[in-house]
Amino acid sequence: MAMTPLEFLETAIRTPSPSGYEEPIQKLISEYLKPHTDDVSIDVHGNLTASVGPADSPRLMLAGHCDQIGMLISYIDEEGFLYAQTIGGWDPQQLIGQAMTVWTANGPVSAVISRKPIHLLSSKEREEVVRLEDMWLDIGATNGEKAAEVVRIGDPVTLDLHYRRLLGDYVSGPGMDNKTGMWTVMETVRRSAAELSETPLQCQLFGVATVQEEIGLRGAKTAAARIAPDVAIAVDVTHASDCPTISKQQQGNIRLGGGPVIVRGPNINAKVAARLIELAEANGIPYQLAALGRAAPNDSNVLQISGAGVATGLVAVPNRYMHSAVETISTADIEAIAKLLTLFAQSLTPKCSFIPG
Protein backbone atom coordinates (compact mmCIF):
# COMPACT_ATOMS: atom_id res chain seq x y z
CA MET A 1 0.00 0.00 0.00
CA ALA A 2 1.31 3.46 -0.93
CA MET A 3 2.40 5.75 1.88
CA THR A 4 0.42 8.85 2.69
CA PRO A 5 2.41 12.11 2.60
CA LEU A 6 2.75 12.26 6.39
CA GLU A 7 3.73 8.58 6.54
CA PHE A 8 6.43 9.47 4.02
CA LEU A 9 7.64 12.26 6.34
CA GLU A 10 7.81 9.92 9.33
CA THR A 11 9.68 7.29 7.31
CA ALA A 12 12.10 9.93 6.04
CA ILE A 13 12.86 11.08 9.59
CA ARG A 14 13.62 7.46 10.54
CA THR A 15 15.93 7.02 7.52
CA PRO A 16 19.63 7.94 7.94
CA SER A 17 21.14 10.61 5.68
CA PRO A 18 24.34 12.16 7.06
CA SER A 19 26.03 14.43 4.51
CA GLY A 20 27.79 12.25 1.94
CA TYR A 21 25.75 9.20 2.96
CA GLU A 22 22.35 10.10 1.52
CA GLU A 23 21.73 6.91 -0.51
CA PRO A 24 19.05 5.45 1.84
CA ILE A 25 16.94 8.61 1.89
CA GLN A 26 17.24 9.11 -1.88
CA LYS A 27 16.09 5.52 -2.44
CA LEU A 28 13.06 6.18 -0.24
CA ILE A 29 12.20 9.41 -2.08
CA SER A 30 12.55 7.71 -5.47
CA GLU A 31 10.23 4.87 -4.49
CA TYR A 32 7.69 7.33 -3.09
CA LEU A 33 7.61 9.55 -6.18
CA LYS A 34 7.75 7.02 -9.02
CA PRO A 35 3.96 6.37 -8.97
CA HIS A 36 3.48 10.10 -9.55
CA THR A 37 6.14 10.91 -12.18
CA ASP A 38 8.35 8.78 -14.41
CA ASP A 39 11.07 11.42 -14.47
CA VAL A 40 13.04 10.65 -11.30
CA SER A 41 16.83 10.44 -11.44
CA ILE A 42 19.92 10.64 -9.23
CA ASP A 43 23.05 12.37 -10.48
CA VAL A 44 26.68 11.50 -9.87
CA HIS A 45 26.82 13.80 -6.83
CA GLY A 46 23.80 12.08 -5.27
CA ASN A 47 21.13 14.75 -5.84
CA LEU A 48 17.69 13.33 -6.62
CA THR A 49 15.63 15.22 -9.19
CA ALA A 50 11.96 14.68 -10.00
CA SER A 51 10.50 16.63 -12.90
CA VAL A 52 7.01 17.40 -14.26
CA GLY A 53 5.80 19.85 -16.88
CA PRO A 54 6.71 20.72 -20.48
CA ALA A 55 10.40 20.81 -21.35
CA ASP A 56 10.13 23.85 -23.64
CA SER A 57 9.09 26.23 -20.85
CA PRO A 58 10.62 28.26 -17.99
CA ARG A 59 12.62 26.05 -15.64
CA LEU A 60 11.66 26.20 -11.95
CA MET A 61 13.94 24.46 -9.46
CA LEU A 62 12.75 23.74 -5.92
CA ALA A 63 15.53 22.64 -3.59
CA GLY A 64 15.24 20.99 -0.20
CA HIS A 65 18.35 19.35 1.17
CA CYS A 66 17.91 15.80 2.43
CA ASP A 67 21.16 15.48 4.38
CA GLN A 68 21.39 15.77 8.15
CA ILE A 69 24.24 16.36 10.57
CA GLY A 70 25.97 13.24 11.81
CA MET A 71 29.28 11.73 12.79
CA LEU A 72 31.95 9.58 11.18
CA ILE A 73 33.90 6.78 12.88
CA SER A 74 37.58 7.74 12.82
CA TYR A 75 39.25 5.50 15.44
CA ILE A 76 38.70 2.25 17.34
CA ASP A 77 40.77 1.81 20.49
CA GLU A 78 42.13 -1.42 21.94
CA GLU A 79 39.28 -1.71 24.41
CA GLY A 80 36.62 -1.47 21.69
CA PHE A 81 35.50 2.13 22.21
CA LEU A 82 34.86 4.23 19.11
CA TYR A 83 35.82 7.83 18.43
CA ALA A 84 34.20 9.97 15.75
CA GLN A 85 34.48 13.22 13.84
CA THR A 86 31.43 15.40 13.32
CA ILE A 87 29.65 15.89 9.99
CA GLY A 88 28.13 19.36 10.04
CA GLY A 89 27.69 21.83 12.88
CA TRP A 90 27.29 20.17 16.26
CA ASP A 91 27.08 21.57 19.76
CA PRO A 92 29.02 18.83 21.62
CA GLN A 93 26.81 19.38 24.67
CA GLN A 94 23.91 17.94 22.65
CA LEU A 95 25.72 14.60 22.39
CA ILE A 96 26.23 13.77 26.07
CA GLY A 97 24.30 10.65 27.01
CA GLN A 98 22.62 10.20 23.64
CA ALA A 99 21.52 6.95 22.03
CA MET A 100 23.26 6.67 18.66
CA THR A 101 23.31 4.37 15.63
CA VAL A 102 26.36 3.39 13.58
CA TRP A 103 25.24 2.62 10.02
CA THR A 104 27.48 -0.20 8.80
CA ALA A 105 27.52 -2.16 5.55
CA ASN A 106 25.83 -5.02 7.41
CA GLY A 107 23.15 -2.92 9.04
CA PRO A 108 22.67 -0.59 12.01
CA VAL A 109 24.67 -1.05 15.20
CA SER A 110 23.33 0.49 18.39
CA ALA A 111 25.68 2.71 20.40
CA VAL A 112 25.67 5.16 23.25
CA ILE A 113 27.85 8.24 23.52
CA SER A 114 28.96 9.65 26.83
CA ARG A 115 31.76 11.03 28.97
CA LYS A 116 33.17 10.55 32.43
CA PRO A 117 30.35 10.55 35.06
CA ILE A 118 29.82 13.77 37.00
CA HIS A 119 30.91 12.02 40.20
CA LEU A 120 34.42 11.61 38.77
CA LEU A 121 34.83 15.07 37.24
CA SER A 122 37.25 17.44 38.92
CA SER A 123 36.00 20.84 40.04
CA LYS A 124 37.69 22.38 37.00
CA GLU A 125 36.17 19.84 34.61
CA ARG A 126 32.69 20.55 35.96
CA GLU A 127 33.09 24.22 35.00
CA GLU A 128 34.29 23.51 31.46
CA VAL A 129 32.23 23.02 28.32
CA VAL A 130 32.55 19.42 27.22
CA ARG A 131 34.81 18.79 24.24
CA LEU A 132 34.14 16.25 21.50
CA GLU A 133 37.44 14.51 22.21
CA ASP A 134 36.29 13.84 25.78
CA MET A 135 33.43 11.62 24.56
CA TRP A 136 33.33 8.18 23.01
CA LEU A 137 30.89 5.70 21.49
CA ASP A 138 30.26 2.41 23.25
CA ILE A 139 28.75 -0.47 21.21
CA GLY A 140 29.35 -3.07 23.91
CA ALA A 141 32.44 -4.58 22.29
CA THR A 142 34.86 -6.25 24.73
CA ASN A 143 37.95 -5.24 22.74
CA GLY A 144 39.10 -3.50 19.60
CA GLU A 145 39.09 -6.67 17.49
CA LYS A 146 35.46 -7.37 18.37
CA ALA A 147 34.50 -3.78 17.55
CA ALA A 148 36.35 -3.90 14.21
CA GLU A 149 34.41 -7.01 13.22
CA VAL A 150 31.19 -4.96 13.01
CA VAL A 151 32.30 -1.34 12.53
CA ARG A 152 34.74 0.15 10.00
CA ILE A 153 36.55 3.45 9.89
CA GLY A 154 34.39 5.83 7.85
CA ASP A 155 31.03 4.38 8.91
CA PRO A 156 28.48 7.17 9.48
CA VAL A 157 26.68 7.72 12.78
CA THR A 158 23.41 9.43 13.62
CA LEU A 159 21.37 10.14 16.69
CA ASP A 160 18.65 7.58 17.36
CA LEU A 161 16.22 8.43 14.56
CA HIS A 162 12.93 8.64 16.41
CA TYR A 163 9.73 10.45 15.39
CA ARG A 164 7.78 11.68 18.38
CA ARG A 165 4.28 13.14 18.21
CA LEU A 166 3.64 15.99 20.63
CA LEU A 167 0.36 17.77 21.33
CA GLY A 168 -1.66 19.06 18.39
CA ASP A 169 0.19 18.85 15.10
CA TYR A 170 3.70 19.23 16.55
CA VAL A 171 6.23 16.48 15.86
CA SER A 172 9.79 16.12 17.10
CA GLY A 173 12.94 14.25 16.18
CA PRO A 174 16.41 14.63 14.68
CA GLY A 175 16.63 15.52 11.01
CA MET A 176 13.67 17.88 10.79
CA ASP A 177 16.52 19.98 9.36
CA ASN A 178 15.91 19.49 6.56
CA LYS A 179 13.76 16.51 5.73
CA THR A 180 10.78 18.79 6.31
CA GLY A 181 12.02 21.13 3.57
CA MET A 182 12.71 18.15 1.31
CA TRP A 183 9.17 16.91 2.04
CA THR A 184 7.60 20.20 0.93
CA VAL A 185 9.51 20.06 -2.36
CA MET A 186 8.53 16.47 -3.11
CA GLU A 187 4.95 17.09 -2.00
CA THR A 188 4.84 19.99 -4.47
CA VAL A 189 5.98 17.66 -7.25
CA ARG A 190 3.37 15.08 -6.23
CA ARG A 191 0.54 17.62 -6.08
CA SER A 192 1.56 19.32 -9.33
CA ALA A 193 1.60 15.95 -11.12
CA ALA A 194 -1.77 14.98 -9.64
CA GLU A 195 -3.35 18.28 -10.75
CA LEU A 196 -1.90 18.38 -14.28
CA SER A 197 -5.20 17.47 -15.95
CA GLU A 198 -7.03 20.34 -14.25
CA THR A 199 -4.16 22.82 -13.93
CA PRO A 200 -1.52 22.16 -16.61
CA LEU A 201 1.90 23.54 -15.80
CA GLN A 202 3.38 26.19 -18.07
CA CYS A 203 6.81 25.67 -16.53
CA GLN A 204 9.06 22.66 -16.14
CA LEU A 205 9.20 21.94 -12.43
CA PHE A 206 12.33 20.30 -11.02
CA GLY A 207 12.05 19.13 -7.42
CA VAL A 208 15.51 18.40 -6.07
CA ALA A 209 16.50 16.65 -2.86
CA THR A 210 19.96 18.18 -2.62
CA VAL A 211 22.90 16.59 -0.82
CA GLN A 212 25.73 17.85 1.38
CA GLU A 213 24.12 21.16 2.35
CA GLU A 214 25.38 20.78 5.91
CA ILE A 215 29.01 20.77 4.77
CA GLY A 216 28.94 23.69 2.34
CA LEU A 217 25.81 23.81 0.10
CA ARG A 218 27.54 21.42 -2.26
CA GLY A 219 24.64 19.53 -3.81
CA ALA A 220 22.60 22.61 -4.69
CA LYS A 221 25.60 24.03 -6.54
CA THR A 222 26.05 21.00 -8.78
CA ALA A 223 22.30 20.46 -9.28
CA ALA A 224 21.77 24.07 -10.37
CA ALA A 225 24.67 23.81 -12.80
CA ARG A 226 23.00 20.78 -14.39
CA ILE A 227 19.41 22.10 -14.44
CA ALA A 228 20.18 25.76 -15.28
CA PRO A 229 16.93 27.06 -13.75
CA ASP A 230 15.35 30.39 -14.57
CA VAL A 231 13.74 30.57 -11.13
CA ALA A 232 14.66 28.68 -7.97
CA ILE A 233 13.23 28.45 -4.46
CA ALA A 234 15.08 26.82 -1.59
CA VAL A 235 13.16 25.41 1.37
CA ASP A 236 15.03 25.00 4.64
CA VAL A 237 14.29 25.34 8.33
CA THR A 238 14.69 28.53 10.32
CA HIS A 239 14.87 29.25 14.04
CA ALA A 240 11.48 29.63 15.71
CA SER A 241 11.50 32.37 18.33
CA ASP A 242 8.38 31.24 20.19
CA CYS A 243 10.25 29.49 23.00
CA PRO A 244 12.30 30.71 25.99
CA THR A 245 15.68 32.48 25.57
CA ILE A 246 15.34 33.15 21.80
CA SER A 247 15.41 36.88 21.03
CA LYS A 248 12.63 38.09 18.76
CA GLN A 249 14.60 41.32 18.31
CA GLN A 250 17.41 39.30 16.73
CA GLN A 251 15.54 36.40 15.08
CA GLY A 252 12.19 38.00 14.27
CA ASN A 253 8.78 36.88 15.47
CA ILE A 254 8.70 33.35 14.04
CA ARG A 255 6.35 30.79 15.54
CA LEU A 256 5.35 27.20 14.95
CA GLY A 257 1.96 27.04 13.29
CA GLY A 258 2.30 30.54 11.87
CA GLY A 259 2.75 29.30 8.32
CA PRO A 260 5.55 29.55 5.73
CA VAL A 261 8.37 31.97 6.50
CA ILE A 262 8.97 34.03 3.37
CA VAL A 263 12.43 35.58 3.49
CA ARG A 264 13.30 39.02 2.14
CA GLY A 265 16.79 40.52 1.68
CA PRO A 266 19.71 40.77 -0.77
CA ASN A 267 19.98 36.99 -1.31
CA ILE A 268 16.36 37.02 -2.53
CA ASN A 269 14.87 38.18 -5.81
CA ALA A 270 12.31 40.78 -4.75
CA LYS A 271 9.78 39.74 -7.40
CA VAL A 272 9.93 36.10 -6.34
CA ALA A 273 9.29 37.07 -2.72
CA ALA A 274 6.47 39.42 -3.77
CA ARG A 275 4.79 36.68 -5.81
CA LEU A 276 4.96 34.25 -2.88
CA ILE A 277 3.36 36.87 -0.62
CA GLU A 278 0.65 37.67 -3.17
CA LEU A 279 -0.20 33.99 -3.64
CA ALA A 280 -0.36 33.39 0.11
CA GLU A 281 -2.70 36.36 0.63
CA ALA A 282 -4.92 35.52 -2.35
CA ASN A 283 -5.36 31.91 -1.21
CA GLY A 284 -5.76 32.40 2.53
CA ILE A 285 -2.40 30.83 3.43
CA PRO A 286 -1.02 32.26 6.69
CA TYR A 287 2.59 33.35 6.31
CA GLN A 288 5.40 35.01 8.24
CA LEU A 289 8.12 37.37 7.04
CA ALA A 290 11.80 37.20 7.89
CA ALA A 291 14.64 39.52 6.98
CA LEU A 292 18.15 38.36 6.06
CA GLY A 293 20.76 41.01 5.37
CA ARG A 294 23.55 38.73 4.16
CA ALA A 295 24.11 35.72 1.94
CA ALA A 296 21.97 32.90 3.29
CA PRO A 297 23.62 29.92 5.04
CA ASN A 298 21.52 27.52 2.98
CA ASP A 299 20.95 26.38 -0.61
CA SER A 300 19.48 29.72 -1.72
CA ASN A 301 23.00 31.16 -1.43
CA VAL A 302 24.48 29.14 -4.29
CA LEU A 303 21.25 29.03 -6.31
CA GLN A 304 21.19 32.81 -6.66
CA ILE A 305 24.69 32.99 -8.14
CA SER A 306 24.58 29.87 -10.30
CA GLY A 307 25.53 30.45 -13.93
CA ALA A 308 24.57 33.93 -15.05
CA GLY A 309 22.31 34.33 -12.02
CA VAL A 310 18.97 32.83 -10.98
CA ALA A 311 15.83 34.57 -9.66
CA THR A 312 15.86 32.98 -6.21
CA GLY A 313 13.44 32.75 -3.32
CA LEU A 314 13.70 31.27 0.16
CA VAL A 315 10.83 29.78 2.14
CA ALA A 316 11.52 28.42 5.60
CA VAL A 317 9.97 25.95 8.02
CA PRO A 318 9.82 27.24 11.63
CA ASN A 319 11.91 24.84 13.74
CA ARG A 320 12.65 24.74 17.46
CA TYR A 321 15.91 23.33 18.87
CA MET A 322 17.84 23.09 15.58
CA HIS A 323 20.71 20.60 15.32
CA SER A 324 19.54 18.55 18.27
CA ALA A 325 17.78 15.26 18.98
CA VAL A 326 14.49 17.07 19.61
CA GLU A 327 13.97 19.39 16.64
CA THR A 328 10.28 20.34 16.64
CA ILE A 329 8.02 21.52 13.83
CA SER A 330 4.32 21.92 13.02
CA THR A 331 2.98 19.71 10.25
CA ALA A 332 0.47 22.48 9.42
CA ASP A 333 3.42 24.66 8.40
CA ILE A 334 4.86 22.17 5.95
CA GLU A 335 1.41 21.46 4.48
CA ALA A 336 1.00 25.22 3.92
CA ILE A 337 4.42 25.49 2.27
CA ALA A 338 3.61 22.66 -0.14
CA LYS A 339 0.34 24.40 -1.05
CA LEU A 340 2.14 27.73 -1.59
CA LEU A 341 4.87 26.20 -3.75
CA THR A 342 2.31 24.32 -5.84
CA LEU A 343 0.46 27.58 -6.49
CA PHE A 344 3.76 29.27 -7.39
CA ALA A 345 4.58 26.55 -9.93
CA GLN A 346 1.08 26.75 -11.41
CA SER A 347 1.35 30.55 -11.71
CA LEU A 348 4.63 30.56 -13.60
CA THR A 349 4.35 31.24 -17.36
CA PRO A 350 6.75 32.18 -20.17
CA LYS A 351 5.54 35.79 -19.81
CA CYS A 352 6.78 36.11 -16.20
CA SER A 353 9.76 38.39 -15.70
CA PHE A 354 11.83 38.51 -12.51
CA ILE A 355 14.24 41.16 -13.71
CA PRO A 356 14.47 43.80 -10.95
CA GLY A 357 12.83 47.15 -11.56
C-alpha positions as CSV (number, residue, x, y, z in Angstrom):
1,M,0.0,0.0,0.0
2,A,1.3,3.5,-0.9
3,M,2.4,5.7,1.9
4,T,0.4,8.9,2.7
5,P,2.4,12.1,2.6
6,L,2.8,12.3,6.4
7,E,3.7,8.6,6.5
8,F,6.4,9.5,4.0
9,L,7.6,12.3,6.3
10,E,7.8,9.9,9.3
11,T,9.7,7.3,7.3
12,A,12.1,9.9,6.0
13,I,12.9,11.1,9.6
14,R,13.6,7.5,10.5
15,T,15.9,7.0,7.5
16,P,19.6,7.9,7.9
17,S,21.1,10.6,5.7
18,P,24.3,12.2,7.1
19,S,26.0,14.4,4.5
20,G,27.8,12.2,1.9
21,Y,25.7,9.2,3.0
22,E,22.3,10.1,1.5
23,E,21.7,6.9,-0.5
24,P,19.0,5.5,1.8
25,I,16.9,8.6,1.9
26,Q,17.2,9.1,-1.9
27,K,16.1,5.5,-2.4
28,L,13.1,6.2,-0.2
29,I,12.2,9.4,-2.1
30,S,12.6,7.7,-5.5
31,E,10.2,4.9,-4.5
32,Y,7.7,7.3,-3.1
33,L,7.6,9.6,-6.2
34,K,7.8,7.0,-9.0
35,P,4.0,6.4,-9.0
36,H,3.5,10.1,-9.6
37,T,6.1,10.9,-12.2
38,D,8.3,8.8,-14.4
39,D,11.1,11.4,-14.5
40,V,13.0,10.6,-11.3
41,S,16.8,10.4,-11.4
42,I,19.9,10.6,-9.2
43,D,23.0,12.4,-10.5
44,V,26.7,11.5,-9.9
45,H,26.8,13.8,-6.8
46,G,23.8,12.1,-5.3
47,N,21.1,14.8,-5.8
48,L,17.7,13.3,-6.6
49,T,15.6,15.2,-9.2
50,A,12.0,14.7,-10.0
51,S,10.5,16.6,-12.9
52,V,7.0,17.4,-14.3
53,G,5.8,19.8,-16.9
54,P,6.7,20.7,-20.5
55,A,10.4,20.8,-21.4
56,D,10.1,23.8,-23.6
57,S,9.1,26.2,-20.9
58,P,10.6,28.3,-18.0
59,R,12.6,26.0,-15.6
60,L,11.7,26.2,-11.9
61,M,13.9,24.5,-9.5
62,L,12.7,23.7,-5.9
63,A,15.5,22.6,-3.6
64,G,15.2,21.0,-0.2
65,H,18.4,19.4,1.2
66,C,17.9,15.8,2.4
67,D,21.2,15.5,4.4
68,Q,21.4,15.8,8.1
69,I,24.2,16.4,10.6
70,G,26.0,13.2,11.8
71,M,29.3,11.7,12.8
72,L,32.0,9.6,11.2
73,I,33.9,6.8,12.9
74,S,37.6,7.7,12.8
75,Y,39.3,5.5,15.4
76,I,38.7,2.2,17.3
77,D,40.8,1.8,20.5
78,E,42.1,-1.4,21.9
79,E,39.3,-1.7,24.4
80,G,36.6,-1.5,21.7
81,F,35.5,2.1,22.2
82,L,34.9,4.2,19.1
83,Y,35.8,7.8,18.4
84,A,34.2,10.0,15.8
85,Q,34.5,13.2,13.8
86,T,31.4,15.4,13.3
87,I,29.7,15.9,10.0
88,G,28.1,19.4,10.0
89,G,27.7,21.8,12.9
90,W,27.3,20.2,16.3
91,D,27.1,21.6,19.8
92,P,29.0,18.8,21.6
93,Q,26.8,19.4,24.7
94,Q,23.9,17.9,22.7
95,L,25.7,14.6,22.4
96,I,26.2,13.8,26.1
97,G,24.3,10.7,27.0
98,Q,22.6,10.2,23.6
99,A,21.5,6.9,22.0
100,M,23.3,6.7,18.7
101,T,23.3,4.4,15.6
102,V,26.4,3.4,13.6
103,W,25.2,2.6,10.0
104,T,27.5,-0.2,8.8
105,A,27.5,-2.2,5.6
106,N,25.8,-5.0,7.4
107,G,23.2,-2.9,9.0
108,P,22.7,-0.6,12.0
109,V,24.7,-1.1,15.2
110,S,23.3,0.5,18.4
111,A,25.7,2.7,20.4
112,V,25.7,5.2,23.3
113,I,27.8,8.2,23.5
114,S,29.0,9.6,26.8
115,R,31.8,11.0,29.0
116,K,33.2,10.6,32.4
117,P,30.3,10.5,35.1
118,I,29.8,13.8,37.0
119,H,30.9,12.0,40.2
120,L,34.4,11.6,38.8
121,L,34.8,15.1,37.2
122,S,37.3,17.4,38.9
123,S,36.0,20.8,40.0
124,K,37.7,22.4,37.0
125,E,36.2,19.8,34.6
126,R,32.7,20.6,36.0
127,E,33.1,24.2,35.0
128,E,34.3,23.5,31.5
129,V,32.2,23.0,28.3
130,V,32.6,19.4,27.2
131,R,34.8,18.8,24.2
132,L,34.1,16.2,21.5
133,E,37.4,14.5,22.2
134,D,36.3,13.8,25.8
135,M,33.4,11.6,24.6
136,W,33.3,8.2,23.0
137,L,30.9,5.7,21.5
138,D,30.3,2.4,23.3
139,I,28.8,-0.5,21.2
140,G,29.3,-3.1,23.9
141,A,32.4,-4.6,22.3
142,T,34.9,-6.3,24.7
143,N,38.0,-5.2,22.7
144,G,39.1,-3.5,19.6
145,E,39.1,-6.7,17.5
146,K,35.5,-7.4,18.4
147,A,34.5,-3.8,17.5
148,A,36.4,-3.9,14.2
149,E,34.4,-7.0,13.2
150,V,31.2,-5.0,13.0
151,V,32.3,-1.3,12.5
152,R,34.7,0.1,10.0
153,I,36.5,3.5,9.9
154,G,34.4,5.8,7.9
155,D,31.0,4.4,8.9
156,P,28.5,7.2,9.5
157,V,26.7,7.7,12.8
158,T,23.4,9.4,13.6
159,L,21.4,10.1,16.7
160,D,18.7,7.6,17.4
161,L,16.2,8.4,14.6
162,H,12.9,8.6,16.4
163,Y,9.7,10.4,15.4
164,R,7.8,11.7,18.4
165,R,4.3,13.1,18.2
166,L,3.6,16.0,20.6
167,L,0.4,17.8,21.3
168,G,-1.7,19.1,18.4
169,D,0.2,18.9,15.1
170,Y,3.7,19.2,16.5
171,V,6.2,16.5,15.9
172,S,9.8,16.1,17.1
173,G,12.9,14.3,16.2
174,P,16.4,14.6,14.7
175,G,16.6,15.5,11.0
176,M,13.7,17.9,10.8
177,D,16.5,20.0,9.4
178,N,15.9,19.5,6.6
179,K,13.8,16.5,5.7
180,T,10.8,18.8,6.3
181,G,12.0,21.1,3.6
182,M,12.7,18.1,1.3
183,W,9.2,16.9,2.0
184,T,7.6,20.2,0.9
185,V,9.5,20.1,-2.4
186,M,8.5,16.5,-3.1
187,E,5.0,17.1,-2.0
188,T,4.8,20.0,-4.5
189,V,6.0,17.7,-7.3
190,R,3.4,15.1,-6.2
191,R,0.5,17.6,-6.1
192,S,1.6,19.3,-9.3
193,A,1.6,15.9,-11.1
194,A,-1.8,15.0,-9.6
195,E,-3.4,18.3,-10.7
196,L,-1.9,18.4,-14.3
197,S,-5.2,17.5,-16.0
198,E,-7.0,20.3,-14.2
199,T,-4.2,22.8,-13.9
200,P,-1.5,22.2,-16.6
201,L,1.9,23.5,-15.8
202,Q,3.4,26.2,-18.1
203,C,6.8,25.7,-16.5
204,Q,9.1,22.7,-16.1
205,L,9.2,21.9,-12.4
206,F,12.3,20.3,-11.0
207,G,12.0,19.1,-7.4
208,V,15.5,18.4,-6.1
209,A,16.5,16.7,-2.9
210,T,20.0,18.2,-2.6
211,V,22.9,16.6,-0.8
212,Q,25.7,17.9,1.4
213,E,24.1,21.2,2.4
214,E,25.4,20.8,5.9
215,I,29.0,20.8,4.8
216,G,28.9,23.7,2.3
217,L,25.8,23.8,0.1
218,R,27.5,21.4,-2.3
219,G,24.6,19.5,-3.8
220,A,22.6,22.6,-4.7
221,K,25.6,24.0,-6.5
222,T,26.0,21.0,-8.8
223,A,22.3,20.5,-9.3
224,A,21.8,24.1,-10.4
225,A,24.7,23.8,-12.8
226,R,23.0,20.8,-14.4
227,I,19.4,22.1,-14.4
228,A,20.2,25.8,-15.3
229,P,16.9,27.1,-13.8
230,D,15.3,30.4,-14.6
231,V,13.7,30.6,-11.1
232,A,14.7,28.7,-8.0
233,I,13.2,28.4,-4.5
234,A,15.1,26.8,-1.6
235,V,13.2,25.4,1.4
236,D,15.0,25.0,4.6
237,V,14.3,25.3,8.3
238,T,14.7,28.5,10.3
239,H,14.9,29.3,14.0
240,A,11.5,29.6,15.7
241,S,11.5,32.4,18.3
242,D,8.4,31.2,20.2
243,C,10.3,29.5,23.0
244,P,12.3,30.7,26.0
245,T,15.7,32.5,25.6
246,I,15.3,33.1,21.8
247,S,15.4,36.9,21.0
248,K,12.6,38.1,18.8
249,Q,14.6,41.3,18.3
250,Q,17.4,39.3,16.7
251,Q,15.5,36.4,15.1
252,G,12.2,38.0,14.3
253,N,8.8,36.9,15.5
254,I,8.7,33.4,14.0
255,R,6.4,30.8,15.5
256,L,5.4,27.2,14.9
257,G,2.0,27.0,13.3
258,G,2.3,30.5,11.9
259,G,2.8,29.3,8.3
260,P,5.5,29.5,5.7
261,V,8.4,32.0,6.5
262,I,9.0,34.0,3.4
263,V,12.4,35.6,3.5
264,R,13.3,39.0,2.1
265,G,16.8,40.5,1.7
266,P,19.7,40.8,-0.8
267,N,20.0,37.0,-1.3
268,I,16.4,37.0,-2.5
269,N,14.9,38.2,-5.8
270,A,12.3,40.8,-4.8
271,K,9.8,39.7,-7.4
272,V,9.9,36.1,-6.3
273,A,9.3,37.1,-2.7
274,A,6.5,39.4,-3.8
275,R,4.8,36.7,-5.8
276,L,5.0,34.3,-2.9
277,I,3.4,36.9,-0.6
278,E,0.6,37.7,-3.2
279,L,-0.2,34.0,-3.6
280,A,-0.4,33.4,0.1
281,E,-2.7,36.4,0.6
282,A,-4.9,35.5,-2.3
283,N,-5.4,31.9,-1.2
284,G,-5.8,32.4,2.5
285,I,-2.4,30.8,3.4
286,P,-1.0,32.3,6.7
287,Y,2.6,33.3,6.3
288,Q,5.4,35.0,8.2
289,L,8.1,37.4,7.0
290,A,11.8,37.2,7.9
291,A,14.6,39.5,7.0
292,L,18.1,38.4,6.1
293,G,20.8,41.0,5.4
294,R,23.5,38.7,4.2
295,A,24.1,35.7,1.9
296,A,22.0,32.9,3.3
297,P,23.6,29.9,5.0
298,N,21.5,27.5,3.0
299,D,21.0,26.4,-0.6
300,S,19.5,29.7,-1.7
301,N,23.0,31.2,-1.4
302,V,24.5,29.1,-4.3
303,L,21.3,29.0,-6.3
304,Q,21.2,32.8,-6.7
305,I,24.7,33.0,-8.1
306,S,24.6,29.9,-10.3
307,G,25.5,30.4,-13.9
308,A,24.6,33.9,-15.1
309,G,22.3,34.3,-12.0
310,V,19.0,32.8,-11.0
311,A,15.8,34.6,-9.7
312,T,15.9,33.0,-6.2
313,G,13.4,32.7,-3.3
314,L,13.7,31.3,0.2
315,V,10.8,29.8,2.1
316,A,11.5,28.4,5.6
317,V,10.0,26.0,8.0
318,P,9.8,27.2,11.6
319,N,11.9,24.8,13.7
320,R,12.7,24.7,17.5
321,Y,15.9,23.3,18.9
322,M,17.8,23.1,15.6
323,H,20.7,20.6,15.3
324,S,19.5,18.5,18.3
325,A,17.8,15.3,19.0
326,V,14.5,17.1,19.6
327,E,14.0,19.4,16.6
328,T,10.3,20.3,16.6
329,I,8.0,21.5,13.8
330,S,4.3,21.9,13.0
331,T,3.0,19.7,10.3
332,A,0.5,22.5,9.4
333,D,3.4,24.7,8.4
334,I,4.9,22.2,5.9
335,E,1.4,21.5,4.5
336,A,1.0,25.2,3.9
337,I,4.4,25.5,2.3
338,A,3.6,22.7,-0.1
339,K,0.3,24.4,-1.0
340,L,2.1,27.7,-1.6
341,L,4.9,26.2,-3.8
342,T,2.3,24.3,-5.8
343,L,0.5,27.6,-6.5
344,F,3.8,29.3,-7.4
345,A,4.6,26.5,-9.9
346,Q,1.1,26.8,-11.4
347,S,1.3,30.5,-11.7
348,L,4.6,30.6,-13.6
349,T,4.4,31.2,-17.4
350,P,6.8,32.2,-20.2
351,K,5.5,35.8,-19.8
352,C,6.8,36.1,-16.2
353,S,9.8,38.4,-15.7
354,F,11.8,38.5,-12.5
355,I,14.2,41.2,-13.7
356,P,14.5,43.8,-11.0
357,G,12.8,47.2,-11.6
